[in-house]
């Protein structure tokens, strides 16, 4: 979690597991971002609910999360 939250200034504020789903909140630029990661047998699905201002950077955030995620899964 620290490595994933580390790519966003502000970092991880809270997290909890519910079965195979990790729910977590990160804070960036004064905005709280609710997120979840669903762990399946063949893949992992991440959902990040970006506030409108942060949505402008969705492409860059997605790319960074993908790079960090791939590194963590190796």
mmCIF file of the N, C-alpha and C atoms, coordinates in Angstrom:
data_MODEL
# 
_entry.id   MODEL 
# 
loop_
_atom_site.group_PDB 
_atom_site.id 
_atom_site.type_symbol 
_atom_site.label_atom_id 
_atom_site.label_alt_id 
_atom_site.label_comp_id 
_atom_site.label_asym_id 
_atom_site.label_entity_id 
_atom_site.label_seq_id 
_atom_site.pdbx_PDB_ins_code 
_atom_site.Cartn_x 
_atom_site.Cartn_y 
_atom_site.Cartn_z 
_atom_site.occupancy 
_atom_site.B_iso_or_equiv 
_atom_site.pdbx_formal_charge 
_atom_site.auth_seq_id 
_atom_site.auth_comp_id 
_atom_site.auth_asym_id 
_atom_site.auth_atom_id 
_atom_site.pdbx_PDB_model_num 
ATOM 1   N N  . UNK A 1 1  ? 0.826   -1.201  0.000   1.00 0.00 ? 1  UNK A N  1 
ATOM 2   C CA . UNK A 1 1  ? 0.000   0.000   0.000   1.00 0.00 ? 1  UNK A CA 1 
ATOM 3   C C  . UNK A 1 1  ? 0.862   1.252   0.000   1.00 0.00 ? 1  UNK A C  1 
ATOM 4   N N  . UNK A 1 2  ? 1.952   1.209   0.727   1.00 0.00 ? 2  UNK A N  1 
ATOM 5   C CA . UNK A 1 2  ? 2.820   2.372   0.790   1.00 0.00 ? 2  UNK A CA 1 
ATOM 6   C C  . UNK A 1 2  ? 3.381   2.753   -0.555  1.00 0.00 ? 2  UNK A C  1 
ATOM 7   N N  . UNK A 1 3  ? 3.728   1.764   -1.366  1.00 0.00 ? 3  UNK A N  1 
ATOM 8   C CA . UNK A 1 3  ? 4.282   2.063   -2.689  1.00 0.00 ? 3  UNK A CA 1 
ATOM 9   C C  . UNK A 1 3  ? 3.221   2.626   -3.619  1.00 0.00 ? 3  UNK A C  1 
ATOM 10  N N  . UNK A 1 4  ? 2.007   2.108   -3.539  1.00 0.00 ? 4  UNK A N  1 
ATOM 11  C CA . UNK A 1 4  ? 0.929   2.640   -4.387  1.00 0.00 ? 4  UNK A CA 1 
ATOM 12  C C  . UNK A 1 4  ? 0.591   4.055   -3.956  1.00 0.00 ? 4  UNK A C  1 
ATOM 13  N N  . UNK A 1 5  ? 0.392   4.269   -2.658  1.00 0.00 ? 5  UNK A N  1 
ATOM 14  C CA . UNK A 1 5  ? 0.054   5.602   -2.162  1.00 0.00 ? 5  UNK A CA 1 
ATOM 15  C C  . UNK A 1 5  ? 1.194   6.581   -2.368  1.00 0.00 ? 5  UNK A C  1 
ATOM 16  N N  . UNK A 1 6  ? 2.424   6.063   -2.440  1.00 0.00 ? 6  UNK A N  1 
ATOM 17  C CA . UNK A 1 6  ? 3.587   6.914   -2.582  1.00 0.00 ? 6  UNK A CA 1 
ATOM 18  C C  . UNK A 1 6  ? 3.663   7.670   -3.896  1.00 0.00 ? 6  UNK A C  1 
ATOM 19  N N  . UNK A 1 7  ? 2.906   7.252   -4.905  1.00 0.00 ? 7  UNK A N  1 
ATOM 20  C CA . UNK A 1 7  ? 2.948   7.970   -6.184  1.00 0.00 ? 7  UNK A CA 1 
ATOM 21  C C  . UNK A 1 7  ? 2.024   9.179   -6.181  1.00 0.00 ? 7  UNK A C  1 
ATOM 22  N N  . UNK A 1 8  ? 1.227   9.306   -5.134  1.00 0.00 ? 8  UNK A N  1 
ATOM 23  C CA . UNK A 1 8  ? 0.299   10.437  -5.035  1.00 0.00 ? 8  UNK A CA 1 
ATOM 24  C C  . UNK A 1 8  ? 0.692   11.272  -3.824  1.00 0.00 ? 8  UNK A C  1 
ATOM 25  N N  . UNK A 1 9  ? 0.975   12.550  -4.004  1.00 0.00 ? 9  UNK A N  1 
ATOM 26  C CA . UNK A 1 9  ? 1.322   13.397  -2.855  1.00 0.00 ? 9  UNK A CA 1 
ATOM 27  C C  . UNK A 1 9  ? 0.211   13.360  -1.802  1.00 0.00 ? 9  UNK A C  1 
ATOM 28  N N  . UNK A 1 10 ? 0.572   13.251  -0.568  1.00 0.00 ? 10 UNK A N  1 
ATOM 29  C CA . UNK A 1 10 ? -0.417  13.180  0.517   1.00 0.00 ? 10 UNK A CA 1 
ATOM 30  C C  . UNK A 1 10 ? -0.503  11.785  1.081   1.00 0.00 ? 10 UNK A C  1 
ATOM 31  N N  . UNK A 1 11 ? -0.509  10.794  0.208   1.00 0.00 ? 11 UNK A N  1 
ATOM 32  C CA . UNK A 1 11 ? -0.416  9.400   0.610   1.00 0.00 ? 11 UNK A CA 1 
ATOM 33  C C  . UNK A 1 11 ? -1.694  8.760   1.112   1.00 0.00 ? 11 UNK A C  1 
ATOM 34  N N  . UNK A 1 12 ? -1.521  7.577   1.662   1.00 0.00 ? 12 UNK A N  1 
ATOM 35  C CA . UNK A 1 12 ? -2.607  6.727   2.138   1.00 0.00 ? 12 UNK A CA 1 
ATOM 36  C C  . UNK A 1 12 ? -3.172  7.253   3.448   1.00 0.00 ? 12 UNK A C  1 
ATOM 37  N N  . UNK A 1 13 ? -4.484  7.384   3.525   1.00 0.00 ? 13 UNK A N  1 
ATOM 38  C CA . UNK A 1 13 ? -5.128  7.862   4.754   1.00 0.00 ? 13 UNK A CA 1 
ATOM 39  C C  . UNK A 1 13 ? -5.805  6.741   5.524   1.00 0.00 ? 13 UNK A C  1 
ATOM 40  N N  . UNK A 1 14 ? -6.368  5.763   4.841   1.00 0.00 ? 14 UNK A N  1 
ATOM 41  C CA . UNK A 1 14 ? -7.018  4.638   5.509   1.00 0.00 ? 14 UNK A CA 1 
ATOM 42  C C  . UNK A 1 14 ? -7.166  3.493   4.527   1.00 0.00 ? 14 UNK A C  1 
ATOM 43  N N  . UNK A 1 15 ? -7.274  2.259   5.048   1.00 0.00 ? 15 UNK A N  1 
ATOM 44  C CA . UNK A 1 15 ? -7.523  1.111   4.188   1.00 0.00 ? 15 UNK A CA 1 
ATOM 45  C C  . UNK A 1 15 ? -8.134  -0.027  4.996   1.00 0.00 ? 15 UNK A C  1 
ATOM 46  N N  . UNK A 1 16 ? -8.851  -0.908  4.286   1.00 0.00 ? 16 UNK A N  1 
ATOM 47  C CA . UNK A 1 16 ? -9.444  -2.081  4.929   1.00 0.00 ? 16 UNK A CA 1 
ATOM 48  C C  . UNK A 1 16 ? -9.740  -3.129  3.861   1.00 0.00 ? 16 UNK A C  1 
ATOM 49  N N  . UNK A 1 17 ? -9.640  -4.374  4.252   1.00 0.00 ? 17 UNK A N  1 
ATOM 50  C CA . UNK A 1 17 ? -9.976  -5.494  3.378   1.00 0.00 ? 17 UNK A CA 1 
ATOM 51  C C  . UNK A 1 17 ? -11.403 -5.946  3.658   1.00 0.00 ? 17 UNK A C  1 
ATOM 52  N N  . UNK A 1 18 ? -12.125 -6.296  2.613   1.00 0.00 ? 18 UNK A N  1 
ATOM 53  C CA . UNK A 1 18 ? -13.437 -6.935  2.718   1.00 0.00 ? 18 UNK A CA 1 
ATOM 54  C C  . UNK A 1 18 ? -13.419 -8.090  1.724   1.00 0.00 ? 18 UNK A C  1 
ATOM 55  N N  . UNK A 1 19 ? -13.124 -9.290  2.215   1.00 0.00 ? 19 UNK A N  1 
ATOM 56  C CA . UNK A 1 19 ? -12.955 -10.433 1.322   1.00 0.00 ? 19 UNK A CA 1 
ATOM 57  C C  . UNK A 1 19 ? -11.723 -10.226 0.444   1.00 0.00 ? 19 UNK A C  1 
ATOM 58  N N  . UNK A 1 20 ? -11.922 -10.302 -0.863  1.00 0.00 ? 20 UNK A N  1 
ATOM 59  C CA . UNK A 1 20 ? -10.829 -10.126 -1.821  1.00 0.00 ? 20 UNK A CA 1 
ATOM 60  C C  . UNK A 1 20 ? -10.763 -8.702  -2.371  1.00 0.00 ? 20 UNK A C  1 
ATOM 61  N N  . UNK A 1 21 ? -11.405 -7.770  -1.692  1.00 0.00 ? 21 UNK A N  1 
ATOM 62  C CA . UNK A 1 21 ? -11.405 -6.379  -2.145  1.00 0.00 ? 21 UNK A CA 1 
ATOM 63  C C  . UNK A 1 21 ? -10.759 -5.497  -1.081  1.00 0.00 ? 21 UNK A C  1 
ATOM 64  N N  . UNK A 1 22 ? -9.798  -4.703  -1.528  1.00 0.00 ? 22 UNK A N  1 
ATOM 65  C CA . UNK A 1 22 ? -9.128  -3.738  -0.665  1.00 0.00 ? 22 UNK A CA 1 
ATOM 66  C C  . UNK A 1 22 ? -9.730  -2.364  -0.937  1.00 0.00 ? 22 UNK A C  1 
ATOM 67  N N  . UNK A 1 23 ? -10.310 -1.760  0.081   1.00 0.00 ? 23 UNK A N  1 
ATOM 68  C CA . UNK A 1 23 ? -10.840 -0.399  -0.012  1.00 0.00 ? 23 UNK A CA 1 
ATOM 69  C C  . UNK A 1 23 ? -9.833  0.530   0.648   1.00 0.00 ? 23 UNK A C  1 
ATOM 70  N N  . UNK A 1 24 ? -9.508  1.642   -0.014  1.00 0.00 ? 24 UNK A N  1 
ATOM 71  C CA . UNK A 1 24 ? -8.561  2.568   0.582   1.00 0.00 ? 24 UNK A CA 1 
ATOM 72  C C  . UNK A 1 24 ? -8.850  3.993   0.136   1.00 0.00 ? 24 UNK A C  1 
ATOM 73  N N  . UNK A 1 25 ? -8.380  4.933   0.933   1.00 0.00 ? 25 UNK A N  1 
ATOM 74  C CA . UNK A 1 25 ? -8.547  6.359   0.652   1.00 0.00 ? 25 UNK A CA 1 
ATOM 75  C C  . UNK A 1 25 ? -7.163  6.981   0.623   1.00 0.00 ? 25 UNK A C  1 
ATOM 76  N N  . UNK A 1 26 ? -6.884  7.714   -0.443  1.00 0.00 ? 26 UNK A N  1 
ATOM 77  C CA . UNK A 1 26 ? -5.647  8.478   -0.526  1.00 0.00 ? 26 UNK A CA 1 
ATOM 78  C C  . UNK A 1 26 ? -6.017  9.953   -0.583  1.00 0.00 ? 26 UNK A C  1 
ATOM 79  N N  . UNK A 1 27 ? -5.072  10.776  -0.214  1.00 0.00 ? 27 UNK A N  1 
ATOM 80  C CA . UNK A 1 27 ? -5.323  12.213  -0.251  1.00 0.00 ? 27 UNK A CA 1 
ATOM 81  C C  . UNK A 1 27 ? -4.277  12.850  -1.153  1.00 0.00 ? 27 UNK A C  1 
ATOM 82  N N  . UNK A 1 28 ? -4.755  13.658  -2.076  1.00 0.00 ? 28 UNK A N  1 
ATOM 83  C CA . UNK A 1 28 ? -3.859  14.334  -3.016  1.00 0.00 ? 28 UNK A CA 1 
ATOM 84  C C  . UNK A 1 28 ? -4.359  15.748  -3.241  1.00 0.00 ? 28 UNK A C  1 
ATOM 85  N N  . UNK A 1 29 ? -3.466  16.690  -3.115  1.00 0.00 ? 29 UNK A N  1 
ATOM 86  C CA . UNK A 1 29 ? -3.792  18.095  -3.374  1.00 0.00 ? 29 UNK A CA 1 
ATOM 87  C C  . UNK A 1 29 ? -5.037  18.535  -2.603  1.00 0.00 ? 29 UNK A C  1 
ATOM 88  N N  . UNK A 1 30 ? -5.166  18.067  -1.357  1.00 0.00 ? 30 UNK A N  1 
ATOM 89  C CA . UNK A 1 30 ? -6.296  18.433  -0.524  1.00 0.00 ? 30 UNK A CA 1 
ATOM 90  C C  . UNK A 1 30 ? -7.586  17.704  -0.857  1.00 0.00 ? 30 UNK A C  1 
ATOM 91  N N  . UNK A 1 31 ? -7.532  16.756  -1.786  1.00 0.00 ? 31 UNK A N  1 
ATOM 92  C CA . UNK A 1 31 ? -8.714  15.995  -2.190  1.00 0.00 ? 31 UNK A CA 1 
ATOM 93  C C  . UNK A 1 31 ? -8.605  14.571  -1.653  1.00 0.00 ? 31 UNK A C  1 
ATOM 94  N N  . UNK A 1 32 ? -9.715  14.044  -1.133  1.00 0.00 ? 32 UNK A N  1 
ATOM 95  C CA . UNK A 1 32 ? -9.754  12.644  -0.701  1.00 0.00 ? 32 UNK A CA 1 
ATOM 96  C C  . UNK A 1 32 ? -10.262 11.813  -1.872  1.00 0.00 ? 32 UNK A C  1 
ATOM 97  N N  . UNK A 1 33 ? -9.558  10.712  -2.145  1.00 0.00 ? 33 UNK A N  1 
ATOM 98  C CA . UNK A 1 33 ? -9.873  9.874   -3.299  1.00 0.00 ? 33 UNK A CA 1 
ATOM 99  C C  . UNK A 1 33 ? -10.175 8.464   -2.815  1.00 0.00 ? 33 UNK A C  1 
ATOM 100 N N  . UNK A 1 34 ? -11.446 8.062   -2.948  1.00 0.00 ? 34 UNK A N  1 
ATOM 101 C CA . UNK A 1 34 ? -11.862 6.708   -2.573  1.00 0.00 ? 34 UNK A CA 1 
ATOM 102 C C  . UNK A 1 34 ? -11.465 5.756   -3.698  1.00 0.00 ? 34 UNK A C  1 
ATOM 103 N N  . UNK A 1 35 ? -10.915 4.610   -3.319  1.00 0.00 ? 35 UNK A N  1 
ATOM 104 C CA . UNK A 1 35 ? -10.409 3.667   -4.306  1.00 0.00 ? 35 UNK A CA 1 
ATOM 105 C C  . UNK A 1 35 ? -10.643 2.248   -3.817  1.00 0.00 ? 35 UNK A C  1 
ATOM 106 N N  . UNK A 1 36 ? -10.555 1.304   -4.758  1.00 0.00 ? 36 UNK A N  1 
ATOM 107 C CA . UNK A 1 36 ? -10.629 -0.104  -4.359  1.00 0.00 ? 36 UNK A CA 1 
ATOM 108 C C  . UNK A 1 36 ? -9.841  -0.947  -5.359  1.00 0.00 ? 36 UNK A C  1 
ATOM 109 N N  . UNK A 1 37 ? -9.334  -2.049  -4.862  1.00 0.00 ? 37 UNK A N  1 
ATOM 110 C CA . UNK A 1 37 ? -8.641  -3.023  -5.690  1.00 0.00 ? 37 UNK A CA 1 
ATOM 111 C C  . UNK A 1 37 ? -9.316  -4.367  -5.456  1.00 0.00 ? 37 UNK A C  1 
ATOM 112 N N  . UNK A 1 38 ? -9.816  -4.960  -6.532  1.00 0.00 ? 38 UNK A N  1 
ATOM 113 C CA . UNK A 1 38 ? -10.455 -6.267  -6.471  1.00 0.00 ? 38 UNK A CA 1 
ATOM 114 C C  . UNK A 1 38 ? -9.457  -7.303  -6.970  1.00 0.00 ? 38 UNK A C  1 
ATOM 115 N N  . UNK A 1 39 ? -9.179  -8.308  -6.140  1.00 0.00 ? 39 UNK A N  1 
ATOM 116 C CA . UNK A 1 39 ? -8.216  -9.343  -6.484  1.00 0.00 ? 39 UNK A CA 1 
ATOM 117 C C  . UNK A 1 39 ? -8.984  -10.571 -6.978  1.00 0.00 ? 39 UNK A C  1 
ATOM 118 N N  . UNK A 1 40 ? -8.734  -10.943 -8.243  1.00 0.00 ? 40 UNK A N  1 
ATOM 119 C CA . UNK A 1 40 ? -9.352  -12.119 -8.862  1.00 0.00 ? 40 UNK A CA 1 
ATOM 120 C C  . UNK A 1 40 ? -8.267  -13.161 -9.115  1.00 0.00 ? 40 UNK A C  1 
ATOM 121 N N  . UNK A 1 41 ? -8.665  -14.365 -9.485  1.00 0.00 ? 41 UNK A N  1 
ATOM 122 C CA . UNK A 1 41 ? -7.687  -15.425 -9.743  1.00 0.00 ? 41 UNK A CA 1 
ATOM 123 C C  . UNK A 1 41 ? -6.735  -15.055 -10.883 1.00 0.00 ? 41 UNK A C  1 
ATOM 124 N N  . UNK A 1 42 ? -7.264  -14.451 -11.939 1.00 0.00 ? 42 UNK A N  1 
ATOM 125 C CA . UNK A 1 42 ? -6.447  -14.201 -13.135 1.00 0.00 ? 42 UNK A CA 1 
ATOM 126 C C  . UNK A 1 42 ? -6.032  -12.746 -13.307 1.00 0.00 ? 42 UNK A C  1 
ATOM 127 N N  . UNK A 1 43 ? -6.595  -11.834 -12.512 1.00 0.00 ? 43 UNK A N  1 
ATOM 128 C CA . UNK A 1 43 ? -6.248  -10.417 -12.679 1.00 0.00 ? 43 UNK A CA 1 
ATOM 129 C C  . UNK A 1 43 ? -6.586  -9.615  -11.430 1.00 0.00 ? 43 UNK A C  1 
ATOM 130 N N  . UNK A 1 44 ? -6.190  -8.373  -11.479 1.00 0.00 ? 44 UNK A N  1 
ATOM 131 C CA . UNK A 1 44 ? -6.506  -7.414  -10.420 1.00 0.00 ? 44 UNK A CA 1 
ATOM 132 C C  . UNK A 1 44 ? -7.172  -6.224  -11.091 1.00 0.00 ? 44 UNK A C  1 
ATOM 133 N N  . UNK A 1 45 ? -8.284  -5.772  -10.516 1.00 0.00 ? 45 UNK A N  1 
ATOM 134 C CA . UNK A 1 45 ? -9.030  -4.650  -11.079 1.00 0.00 ? 45 UNK A CA 1 
ATOM 135 C C  . UNK A 1 45 ? -9.009  -3.500  -10.079 1.00 0.00 ? 45 UNK A C  1 
ATOM 136 N N  . UNK A 1 46 ? -8.490  -2.362  -10.500 1.00 0.00 ? 46 UNK A N  1 
ATOM 137 C CA . UNK A 1 46 ? -8.416  -1.189  -9.623  1.00 0.00 ? 46 UNK A CA 1 
ATOM 138 C C  . UNK A 1 46 ? -9.427  -0.144  -10.083 1.00 0.00 ? 46 UNK A C  1 
ATOM 139 N N  . UNK A 1 47 ? -10.118 0.458   -9.121  1.00 0.00 ? 47 UNK A N  1 
ATOM 140 C CA . UNK A 1 47 ? -11.075 1.526   -9.390  1.00 0.00 ? 47 UNK A CA 1 
ATOM 141 C C  . UNK A 1 47 ? -10.687 2.712   -8.515  1.00 0.00 ? 47 UNK A C  1 
ATOM 142 N N  . UNK A 1 48 ? -10.466 3.847   -9.150  1.00 0.00 ? 48 UNK A N  1 
ATOM 143 C CA . UNK A 1 48 ? -10.090 5.067   -8.441  1.00 0.00 ? 48 UNK A CA 1 
ATOM 144 C C  . UNK A 1 48 ? -11.122 6.129   -8.800  1.00 0.00 ? 48 UNK A C  1 
ATOM 145 N N  . UNK A 1 49 ? -11.877 6.594   -7.817  1.00 0.00 ? 49 UNK A N  1 
ATOM 146 C CA . UNK A 1 49 ? -12.916 7.610   -8.026  1.00 0.00 ? 49 UNK A CA 1 
ATOM 147 C C  . UNK A 1 49 ? -12.292 8.995   -7.894  1.00 0.00 ? 49 UNK A C  1 
ATOM 148 N N  . UNK A 1 50 ? -11.900 9.565   -9.024  1.00 0.00 ? 50 UNK A N  1 
ATOM 149 C CA . UNK A 1 50 ? -11.208 10.853  -9.010  1.00 0.00 ? 50 UNK A CA 1 
ATOM 150 C C  . UNK A 1 50 ? -12.183 12.017  -8.909  1.00 0.00 ? 50 UNK A C  1 
ATOM 151 N N  . UNK A 1 51 ? -11.866 13.012  -8.085  1.00 0.00 ? 51 UNK A N  1 
ATOM 152 C CA . UNK A 1 51 ? -12.664 14.235  -8.071  1.00 0.00 ? 51 UNK A CA 1 
ATOM 153 C C  . UNK A 1 51 ? -12.444 14.972  -9.400  1.00 0.00 ? 51 UNK A C  1 
ATOM 154 N N  . UNK A 1 52 ? -13.350 15.878  -9.748  1.00 0.00 ? 52 UNK A N  1 
ATOM 155 C CA . UNK A 1 52 ? -13.276 16.534  -11.062 1.00 0.00 ? 52 UNK A CA 1 
ATOM 156 C C  . UNK A 1 52 ? -11.916 17.150  -11.399 1.00 0.00 ? 52 UNK A C  1 
ATOM 157 N N  . UNK A 1 53 ? -11.276 17.832  -10.473 1.00 0.00 ? 53 UNK A N  1 
ATOM 158 C CA . UNK A 1 53 ? -9.993  18.449  -10.778 1.00 0.00 ? 53 UNK A CA 1 
ATOM 159 C C  . UNK A 1 53 ? -8.932  17.403  -11.089 1.00 0.00 ? 53 UNK A C  1 
ATOM 160 N N  . UNK A 1 54 ? -8.880  16.339  -10.299 1.00 0.00 ? 54 UNK A N  1 
ATOM 161 C CA . UNK A 1 54 ? -7.887  15.289  -10.513 1.00 0.00 ? 54 UNK A CA 1 
ATOM 162 C C  . UNK A 1 54 ? -8.175  14.479  -11.772 1.00 0.00 ? 54 UNK A C  1 
ATOM 163 N N  . UNK A 1 55 ? -9.438  14.439  -12.198 1.00 0.00 ? 55 UNK A N  1 
ATOM 164 C CA . UNK A 1 55 ? -9.792  13.691  -13.402 1.00 0.00 ? 55 UNK A CA 1 
ATOM 165 C C  . UNK A 1 55 ? -9.055  14.222  -14.628 1.00 0.00 ? 55 UNK A C  1 
ATOM 166 N N  . UNK A 1 56 ? -8.633  15.474  -14.593 1.00 0.00 ? 56 UNK A N  1 
ATOM 167 C CA . UNK A 1 56 ? -7.856  16.030  -15.693 1.00 0.00 ? 56 UNK A CA 1 
ATOM 168 C C  . UNK A 1 56 ? -6.534  15.281  -15.870 1.00 0.00 ? 56 UNK A C  1 
ATOM 169 N N  . UNK A 1 57 ? -6.055  14.649  -14.810 1.00 0.00 ? 57 UNK A N  1 
ATOM 170 C CA . UNK A 1 57 ? -4.782  13.934  -14.836 1.00 0.00 ? 57 UNK A CA 1 
ATOM 171 C C  . UNK A 1 57 ? -4.975  12.415  -14.841 1.00 0.00 ? 57 UNK A C  1 
ATOM 172 N N  . UNK A 1 58 ? -6.174  11.955  -15.180 1.00 0.00 ? 58 UNK A N  1 
ATOM 173 C CA . UNK A 1 58 ? -6.505  10.536  -15.111 1.00 0.00 ? 58 UNK A CA 1 
ATOM 174 C C  . UNK A 1 58 ? -5.543  9.678   -15.928 1.00 0.00 ? 58 UNK A C  1 
ATOM 175 N N  . UNK A 1 59 ? -5.183  10.113  -17.112 1.00 0.00 ? 59 UNK A N  1 
ATOM 176 C CA . UNK A 1 59 ? -4.286  9.331   -17.955 1.00 0.00 ? 59 UNK A CA 1 
ATOM 177 C C  . UNK A 1 59 ? -2.935  9.109   -17.304 1.00 0.00 ? 59 UNK A C  1 
ATOM 178 N N  . UNK A 1 60 ? -2.355  10.166  -16.758 1.00 0.00 ? 60 UNK A N  1 
ATOM 179 C CA . UNK A 1 60 ? -1.043  10.067  -16.109 1.00 0.00 ? 60 UNK A CA 1 
ATOM 180 C C  . UNK A 1 60 ? -1.124  9.208   -14.849 1.00 0.00 ? 60 UNK A C  1 
ATOM 181 N N  . UNK A 1 61 ? -2.201  9.363   -14.085 1.00 0.00 ? 61 UNK A N  1 
ATOM 182 C CA . UNK A 1 61 ? -2.374  8.570   -12.864 1.00 0.00 ? 61 UNK A CA 1 
ATOM 183 C C  . UNK A 1 61 ? -2.525  7.092   -13.214 1.00 0.00 ? 61 UNK A C  1 
ATOM 184 N N  . UNK A 1 62 ? -3.316  6.797   -14.237 1.00 0.00 ? 62 UNK A N  1 
ATOM 185 C CA . UNK A 1 62 ? -3.520  5.412   -14.666 1.00 0.00 ? 62 UNK A CA 1 
ATOM 186 C C  . UNK A 1 62 ? -2.192  4.782   -15.095 1.00 0.00 ? 62 UNK A C  1 
ATOM 187 N N  . UNK A 1 63 ? -1.391  5.528   -15.843 1.00 0.00 ? 63 UNK A N  1 
ATOM 188 C CA . UNK A 1 63 ? -0.099  5.015   -16.300 1.00 0.00 ? 63 UNK A CA 1 
ATOM 189 C C  . UNK A 1 63 ? 0.812   4.702   -15.121 1.00 0.00 ? 63 UNK A C  1 
ATOM 190 N N  . UNK A 1 64 ? 0.887   5.609   -14.146 1.00 0.00 ? 64 UNK A N  1 
ATOM 191 C CA . UNK A 1 64 ? 1.745   5.382   -12.979 1.00 0.00 ? 64 UNK A CA 1 
ATOM 192 C C  . UNK A 1 64 ? 1.259   4.208   -12.146 1.00 0.00 ? 64 UNK A C  1 
ATOM 193 N N  . UNK A 1 65 ? -0.060  4.104   -11.941 1.00 0.00 ? 65 UNK A N  1 
ATOM 194 C CA . UNK A 1 65 ? -0.601  2.977   -11.180 1.00 0.00 ? 65 UNK A CA 1 
ATOM 195 C C  . UNK A 1 65 ? -0.300  1.660   -11.883 1.00 0.00 ? 65 UNK A C  1 
ATOM 196 N N  . UNK A 1 66 ? -0.405  1.654   -13.207 1.00 0.00 ? 66 UNK A N  1 
ATOM 197 C CA . UNK A 1 66 ? -0.097  0.450   -13.975 1.00 0.00 ? 66 UNK A CA 1 
ATOM 198 C C  . UNK A 1 66 ? 1.355   0.032   -13.813 1.00 0.00 ? 66 UNK A C  1 
ATOM 199 N N  . UNK A 1 67 ? 2.265   0.991   -13.868 1.00 0.00 ? 67 UNK A N  1 
ATOM 200 C CA . UNK A 1 67 ? 3.686   0.684   -13.715 1.00 0.00 ? 67 UNK A CA 1 
ATOM 201 C C  . UNK A 1 67 ? 3.991   0.158   -12.319 1.00 0.00 ? 67 UNK A C  1 
ATOM 202 N N  . UNK A 1 68 ? 3.470   0.821   -11.303 1.00 0.00 ? 68 UNK A N  1 
ATOM 203 C CA . UNK A 1 68 ? 3.700   0.379   -9.924  1.00 0.00 ? 68 UNK A CA 1 
ATOM 204 C C  . UNK A 1 68 ? 3.050   -0.977  -9.698  1.00 0.00 ? 68 UNK A C  1 
ATOM 205 N N  . UNK A 1 69 ? 1.837   -1.147  -10.170 1.00 0.00 ? 69 UNK A N  1 
ATOM 206 C CA . UNK A 1 69 ? 1.129   -2.416  -10.001 1.00 0.00 ? 69 UNK A CA 1 
ATOM 207 C C  . UNK A 1 69 ? 1.873   -3.560  -10.635 1.00 0.00 ? 69 UNK A C  1 
ATOM 208 N N  . UNK A 1 70 ? 2.367   -3.373  -11.852 1.00 0.00 ? 70 UNK A N  1 
ATOM 209 C CA . UNK A 1 70 ? 3.111   -4.439  -12.522 1.00 0.00 ? 70 UNK A CA 1 
ATOM 210 C C  . UNK A 1 70 ? 4.377   -4.794  -11.747 1.00 0.00 ? 70 UNK A C  1 
ATOM 211 N N  . UNK A 1 71 ? 5.069   -3.802  -11.227 1.00 0.00 ? 71 UNK A N  1 
ATOM 212 C CA . UNK A 1 71 ? 6.281   -4.059  -10.430 1.00 0.00 ? 71 UNK A CA 1 
ATOM 213 C C  . UNK A 1 71 ? 5.940   -4.851  -9.160  1.00 0.00 ? 71 UNK A C  1 
ATOM 214 N N  . UNK A 1 72 ? 4.847   -4.488  -8.505  1.00 0.00 ? 72 UNK A N  1 
ATOM 215 C CA . UNK A 1 72 ? 4.477   -5.157  -7.254  1.00 0.00 ? 72 UNK A CA 1 
ATOM 216 C C  . UNK A 1 72 ? 4.050   -6.609  -7.473  1.00 0.00 ? 72 UNK A C  1 
ATOM 217 N N  . UNK A 1 73 ? 3.517   -6.906  -8.638  1.00 0.00 ? 73 UNK A N  1 
ATOM 218 C CA . UNK A 1 73 ? 3.035   -8.261  -8.913  1.00 0.00 ? 73 UNK A CA 1 
ATOM 219 C C  . UNK A 1 73 ? 4.149   -9.206  -9.361  1.00 0.00 ? 73 UNK A C  1 
ATOM 220 N N  . UNK A 1 74 ? 5.312   -8.693  -9.646  1.00 0.00 ? 74 UNK A N  1 
ATOM 221 C CA . UNK A 1 74 ? 6.423   -9.553  -10.094 1.00 0.00 ? 74 UNK A CA 1 
ATOM 222 C C  . UNK A 1 74 ? 7.110   -10.200 -8.942  1.00 0.00 ? 74 UNK A C  1 
# 
